[in-house]
Amino acid sequence: MYGGSGFKLPGLSVVNEHRLLIIFTKNPEKGEVKTRLARSIGEERALEVYETLRGHTARVTEGVEAERMIYYSRFIPLSDLFLTDSFTPRLQMGADLGERMFHAIDAGFKDGFRHIVLIGTDCYELSCEILSDAFVALERFDAVIGPATDGGFYLIGLNQVLPELFLDRQWSTPEVFSQTTTILRRSAIAYKLLAELSDIDTFDDLKRSKLWPDQP
């Protein structure tokens, strides 16, 4: 069985319940990832944290009943923890994060998927249950959002492509989530909110997370 929805025959691609999970990752290179965190703990340890986050994301996403695509930031590597039968590799396209998300989601709808969820690889609190809840929400709502404690979002899901959600916007600000919900309301798009979770981008984020030794 392939994804629980049908048999995978040679040369054929099976769409699992018309669901697509897109995962955005940076190529894990020293000095290129978790740069804010690296200012406090160094580039080597910051890379180790990022690889831990990526490993966690790979584990929780493998249990989701959806087609899974892993989108790399710079190039598709020859080997990586995501390069298994569970994930299809793709390359991000666009000048900024918004353009890259838009192109990936737009391509998914053009491929025939009806429910698309996009996440990153920064959230150690993410679970398979939360991802499954996001797809369930898209059966009743046209959008679903997972707000992050820093004012952004760790997850966005859609039943149709909405360019205004992604293009000509400023990213990495505390207003990203509130601006996103404003756009959805203005567009009369019914949406569901998931639980608020924390990304790990700074040393303070790391100390508050379960990756920090003093945390239970």
Secondary structure as UniProt FT lines:
FT   TURN            3..4
FT   TURN            10..11
FT   TURN            17..18
FT   STRAND          19..25
FT   TURN            30..32
FT   HELIX           35..41
FT   HELIX           43..62
FT   STRAND          67..72
FT   TURN            81..82
FT   TURN            85..86
FT   STRAND          88..91
FT   HELIX           97..110
FT   TURN            111..112
FT   STRAND          115..119
FT   TURN            124..125
FT   HELIX           128..137
FT   TURN            138..140
FT   STRAND          143..148
FT   TURN            149..150
FT   STRAND          153..158
FT   HELIX           163..165
FT   TURN            166..168
FT   TURN            174..175
FT   HELIX           176..186
FT   TURN            187..188
FT   STRAND          191..193
FT   HELIX           203..208
FT   TURN            210..211
FT   TURN            213..214
//
